[in-house]
Amino acid sequence: MKKLLHRREVVAQLLRDRGELLVISGLTAVFDITSVKDHELNFPMWGAMGGGAMMGLGLALAQAKRKTLVVTGDGEMLMGLGALATIAVMRPKNLYLVVLDNEHYAETGMQEGHTGHGVDLAGMAKAAGFKHALNVDDQAGVSRLRKMIYKGEGSLFAQVKIVAEKLPMVLPPRDGSFIKNRFRIALLGPNAVYDE
């Protein structure tokens, strides 16, 4: 694969004119989705490394009429490979899992990751039973991926090869209660917040 894509450009293209798309981000992808816009239908997974895929599955099942996009990294996906099997068995038609693969562990110092040694996450997703499992390494692939998401062609897994680059952090709000309540209100209306 070529690794010619830049993470923020890919994410910006996927989120352009997003409408009511629900977006869950993994740990590093928090900065990418926020660089596009701090949106009330974003749910950044602050500090929950590896949890994005399963959070996205739960949301997709609970909101079956809404499209759910999970944007995460290769290191996080490697942590939660069991999620691929669970998602494939559940077969949510409204779930799109995009893995930004820079072949490094960006959060811990850019150590070389397993995907740089041939680990094929899209191949694993296909073997698990995903309806669509894509390897994306060029602009045409990103355009195809975007079309599939907005046409509603799920369940979908895409391993997007990106340049290993360190970018400035673009921070969303860091208050977990605020993020949770903002997301609930945007999703379910003003009566969705309740005291716990």
C-alpha positions in Angstrom: 0.0 0.0 0.0 1.1 3.5 -0.8 0.4 5.5 2.4 0.0 8.8 0.6 -3.1 10.0 2.5 -3.1 12.5 5.3 -5.4 11.8 8.3 -7.0 15.2 8.6 -7.8 15.4 4.9 -9.4 12.0 5.0 -11.5 12.8 8.0 -12.5 16.2 6.6 -13.7 14.5 3.4 -15.7 11.9 5.3 -17.3 14.5 7.5 -18.0 17.1 4.8 -21.8 17.9 4.6 -22.3 15.1 7.2 -25.9 16.0 8.1 -27.1 13.8 11.0 -24.2 11.3 10.9 -23.3 10.1 14.4 -19.5 10.0 14.9 -17.6 8.1 17.6 -13.9 8.7 17.7 -11.1 6.6 19.1 -8.3 8.1 21.1 -6.1 9.8 18.5 -9.0 10.4 16.1 -10.5 12.8 18.7 -8.2 15.5 17.3 -9.0 14.7 13.7 -12.8 14.9 14.0 -12.5 18.0 16.1 -10.2 19.6 13.5 -13.2 19.5 11.1 -15.7 20.8 13.7 -16.6 20.4 17.3 -20.0 18.9 16.5 -22.8 18.0 19.0 -23.2 14.6 17.2 -19.5 13.8 17.9 -18.7 11.5 20.8 -15.0 11.6 21.5 -13.7 8.6 23.4 -11.3 10.5 25.7 -8.9 8.0 27.3 -11.0 4.9 26.3 -8.4 3.3 24.0 -9.9 0.5 22.0 -13.5 1.2 23.0 -14.7 3.1 19.9 -15.8 0.1 17.8 -18.0 -1.4 20.5 -19.4 2.0 21.5 -20.2 2.5 17.8 -21.9 -0.9 17.7 -24.1 -0.1 20.7 -25.1 3.2 19.2 -25.8 1.7 15.8 -28.1 -0.9 17.3 -29.8 1.6 19.6 -30.3 4.1 16.7 -31.0 1.7 13.8 -32.3 4.5 11.6 -29.2 6.6 12.0 -25.8 6.1 10.4 -23.0 5.7 12.8 -19.3 6.3 11.8 -16.5 5.2 14.1 -13.1 6.7 13.3 -10.2 5.0 15.2 -6.6 4.0 14.8 -4.7 0.8 13.9 -3.3 0.4 17.4 -6.8 0.7 19.0 -8.2 -1.8 16.5 -5.5 -4.2 17.3 -6.4 -3.9 21.0 -10.0 -4.8 20.2 -10.0 -7.4 17.5 -12.8 -9.3 19.2 -15.0 -6.3 18.3 -14.7 -7.3 14.6 -16.3 -10.7 15.3 -19.1 -9.2 17.4 -19.9 -6.5 14.9 -19.9 -9.0 12.0 -22.3 -11.3 13.9 -24.7 -8.5 14.7 -24.5 -7.1 11.1 -25.7 -3.5 11.7 -26.4 -2.0 8.3 -25.9 1.5 9.7 -22.3 1.1 11.1 -19.1 2.2 9.3 -15.8 1.5 11.0 -12.9 3.5 9.6 -9.4 2.7 10.9 -6.7 5.4 10.2 -3.6 3.2 9.8 -0.3 5.0 10.2 1.5 1.8 11.1 2.6 3.3 14.4 1.4 3.7 18.0 1.0 7.5 17.9 -0.2 7.9 21.5 2.8 6.2 23.1 5.7 7.7 21.0 5.3 6.6 17.4 6.7 3.1 17.9 6.4 0.9 14.9 3.1 -1.0 14.8 2.0 -4.5 13.6 0.2 -3.2 10.4 3.6 -2.1 9.2 4.7 -5.7 9.2 1.8 -7.0 7.1 -1.1 -7.3 9.5 -4.2 -6.8 7.4 -7.0 -5.5 9.5 -9.4 -5.3 6.5 -8.6 -9.0 5.8 -9.4 -9.8 9.4 -12.7 -7.9 9.1 -13.6 -9.7 5.9 -12.8 -13.1 7.5 -15.0 -12.1 10.5 -17.9 -11.6 8.1 -18.1 -7.8 7.4 -20.3 -7.2 4.3 -17.7 -4.7 3.1 -14.0 -4.7 4.1 -11.8 -2.2 2.2 -8.2 -1.3 2.0 -7.9 2.3 1.1 -4.7 4.0 0.1 -5.5 6.7 -2.4 -8.0 9.5 -3.0 -10.2 7.4 -5.3 -10.6 4.9 -2.4 -11.5 7.7 0.0 -14.2 9.0 -2.4 -15.6 5.5 -2.8 -15.6 5.0 1.0 -17.5 8.3 1.5 -20.1 7.3 -1.1 -20.6 3.9 0.6 -21.1 5.6 4.0 -23.6 8.2 2.8 -25.5 5.7 0.6 -25.9 3.4 3.6 -23.8 0.5 2.5 -23.0 -1.1 5.8 -21.8 -2.8 7.8 -18.5 -1.6 6.5 -14.8 -1.7 7.6 -12.1 0.4 6.0 -8.4 0.3 6.7 -7.1 3.7 5.4 -3.4 3.9 5.0 -2.1 7.3 6.1 1.2 9.1 6.5 2.8 8.7 9.9 2.8 12.4 10.9 2.6 14.2 14.2 0.0 17.0 14.1 -1.1 19.6 16.6 -3.9 18.5 18.9 -7.3 20.1 18.2 -9.1 19.6 21.5 -12.9 19.1 21.9 -14.4 19.8 25.3 -12.8 17.7 28.0 -15.8 17.5 30.4 -17.2 14.0 30.1 -20.6 15.0 31.5 -20.9 17.9 29.1 -20.0 15.8 26.1 -22.4 13.0 27.2 -25.3 15.4 27.8 -24.7 17.4 24.6 -24.7 14.2 22.6 -27.9 12.9 24.2 -29.7 16.2 23.6 -28.6 16.4 20.0 -29.6 12.8 19.4 -32.8 12.5 21.5 -34.0 16.1 22.2 -33.9 18.4 25.2 -35.6 15.9 27.6 -32.8 13.3 27.1 -30.7 14.5 30.0 -31.4 13.2 33.4 -29.7 13.1 36.7 -27.8 9.9 37.5 
